Amino acid sequence: MKTITEVYPVIWKGDRVLLIDQNRLPIEYITVEITSLEEMAQAIKTMIVRGAPAIGISAAYGMYLGAREIQTENKQEFLSQLEKIAQLLRATRPTAVNLFWAIERMLKTVRQASGSVEKLKQVLLETAQLIQVEDLQTCQAIGEHGLKVLPPTPHKLRIQTHCNAGALATAGYGTALGVVREAWRAGRLERVYADETRPRLQGAKLTSWECVQEGIPVTVITDNMAAHCLKLGMIDAIVVGADRIAANGDTANKIGTYNLAIAAKYHNIPFFVAASLSTVDFKLATGAEIPIEERDPVEIYQVGDTRLTPPGVEFYNPAFDVTPAELISAIITEYGALAPTELIKLREKQVF
Ligand code: MRU
């Protein structure tokens, strides 16, 4: 495997997990020690760790951290206690399907395994590690396939992205930023335009930080500047990640992605979604069925210690929106880039 970034948001340390505290970046780079199921659930909820694949990986380790505390030698009793652990983790964040996918994979694997409870605990740890390693390989494959579909241009590419779908959001390479990284290494990238991504500012804080780590030129714009930049011909392609993709290709991603896709269609700029097959929820026929997380309004009305709005105002704070498949030029997966209508062909490849 190629050497990749030095940014690993989730690190297994032999008996505990270290998470990069993504709420502290870019002001400070600190890691948080996670030694229990409850700490992991809280870290996912409070977005110390975030981004669909990274949430899945963290939940998988959370399952192990919970499982190792179970005091029984009886397999049935072990599995029934494990289901309670799964339930606690499922309740952390509702939209990113990787969370549910990873939990189900852990449960399925352990149900099929044989041996003592001690052995089953070991199987859980190994499965979490496997999910993590596979994600690195998956993201690299996404990057390589993405490079092939980026449009030919007489100059180097200016790629816009929204939120953070990078190393921090995955095992350590990125989906949308995986494509960006491949373009950079191939000498095809001029710069990244990173949407600030209100209200939590993942673009301003995290995507820009990741680009700076690697020397990739990056320009941060506020979300409401996107259509203007597209109109001026400043952007050649848009690549975003995904939190859940329905069977018809409708894609849930960070709030504001839909606005960007509409603006891209109007200006005839290709709009790509980069995501692993584990982000596709074939059980959902369309994006209308994707649950959308609503978060605390404080994310809207307060910046740092400053309250922005007068008392008496109400708020609506959906964390994600759904971009209809017809606005998406292609979905770039580890199996190649497909038209959203073709996504269904990959169904049998989704083993878990
Ligand atoms: O709320 P977040 O920060 O977890 O949202 C993250 C995103 O929307 C990402 O674009 C998505 O999870 C893809 S990460 C490869």
Boltz pocket constraint, residues with backbone or C-beta under 6 A from the ligand:
constraints:
  - pocket:
      binder: B
      contacts: [[A, 49], [A, 50], [A, 51], [A, 52], [A, 53], [A, 96], [A, 162], [A, 163], [A, 164], [A, 165], [A, 166], [A, 169], [A, 170], [A, 174], [A, 175], [A, 176], [A, 202], [A, 240], [A, 241], [A, 242], [A, 243], [A, 253], [A, 254], [A, 255], [A, 274], [A, 319]]
      max_distance: 6.0
